[in-house]
Amino acid sequence: MNAPVTGVPPRPAVAPANPNPAGANTGVPGGQATGGAAQRPNVLSLSIKDQAGLYAAYMPFLSRGGIFVPSNRPFRLGEQVFLVLSLLDRPQKYQVQGTVAWITPAGTPMKTPGVGVHLPDDDNGRSLKRAVEEILGKAIESGRPTQTL
């Protein structure tokens, strides 16, 4: 590196505009970086007030469980999202980074538009799945319709 010119303060080191070269795991399908930087996941927030609402939102047919979140925003299957979830009167907010595994587009007859978030295979995801299944108990086996099926 060249020595700075006298009287001119040295410039701080600058990170490259795109730390993820093409083909790197950017979280975007196809490995393409968007806009020169890794894309941050969309944040979804949901507060479920009662057991019936939780039953309607829970997706037990996904291997790690999932939560349906009403939304009119466009999503893609496989997209990473960050979910902040409040359950009933519990003070804890569950925060998980999951994957879009279900999309109900706007205009679907008799269904609320939104996305199903597949819970992650980590401590936060397992903790949320346990909490949901504890609250629902045997109701999980009910044949009542939900937001997804």
N, C-alpha and C positions, 0 to 999 in steps of 0.2 A: 504494500500500500504506500502511496506517495505521502510525504509529509505535508501537513496543511500549510497553506501560504500564510505568512506572517500578517497579523491583523484581521484575519478571517477566521471566525470560530469554526471548529470542526463540525461537520454535519453528523447527526446521529445515524447509526446504522438503520437501514430501512428494510423491512421484510419484503420478500418478493411479492408482487401483486397476486400471484396464484401459487400458493404453497402446495397445491395438489396438481401435479402435471396430468395431462390427458391420460385417461385410463386408470388413474388412481381411484381408490374407493372414496368417492365424494358423497355418497349417500343418494346420489341422483342416478336413476336407472341409466345403464349404458356407460357409466363412469365419466360422463361429461360434466365438467365444472360449469357452473352458471355464473355469468357476469364476472369471471375472474376470481371468485371466492366460493368456498364451500357453502352450500345453502343450509340455513338453519331450519330445523323442523317447525312446522306450524304448531301453535299452542292451542289446545282445546281445553275448555273448562266446563265442568258439569257438576251440578249439585243435585243429588238424588234425595228426595225428602221422605220417601216411604218405601215399604217392602214391595208394593205393587209396581212402583216406578223402577225399582232395582230389578225386579223380575223381567219387566219389559225390556230393559237395557242390556241385561246380561246375555252373553253368547257362550253357553257351555259347550257347544259343538266344536269350538276352536280348541286345539290341543292344550293351550295354556290359558284358555278363557279369553273373553273379550268383552268390551263395553261399547254399546251403540251410543253415539253422541249426535244429537240433532244438529244439523248445520246446512246452510245453503251455499257454503264455499265449495269450490271445485277441488277435488282430491283425485289422486291416482292410486290404484292398487299397488301395494308395496311401499308407498310413501311413508317416511318416518314422521311421526307426530309426537308431540309432548302433551300428555294428558294430566290435568290436575282435577282430581275427583274428590268430592265430599260425599260421605255416605251417612244418611239419616241424621241423627243428632250427635254423631261421633265428632270429637274435636279435631281429630287427625285428618289432614288432607293428604291423599295418596297422590304421589307424583311419579309417573312412569313414562318412559319413552317407548312407544309401541309402533306397530306397523298397521297401515290401513289394509284390512282384509275383507271389507264389505263396503259397498257404496249403494245407497238408495238415492237415486237422483231426484231432483225436484220434479214434480208432475207425476210421480208414480201413484196410481190410484190407491187410496186408503192407506198410504204409508207416509210417515214423516221423513223428509229428506235428511240425510246425514251419512255418517261413516261408522263402521265397526272397527274398533281399535283392538288388534290382537296384542295381548299382554306380553311383555318381554320375559325371557327365561333368565331372570335375575332375582335377587332378594326382594326388590320392590314389587315386581310382577307377581311373585309367589305370595307375598304378604297380602296384596290386594285380592288375589283369587281366593285365598283362605278366608279373608274377611267377608267377601261377597257370599261365598258358599256357606259360611257360618250363619249369616243373616237369613239367607233364603232357606236353608235346611232342606226339607223334603219338597218344598215348593218347586225346586229346580226340575223335578220329574213331572210337573204338571204339563198337561197338553194345551194349556191356554196359549193363544197367540201372543207374540212379542213384537218388538219393533222390527225384527229381521225375519223371523219365520212364523 
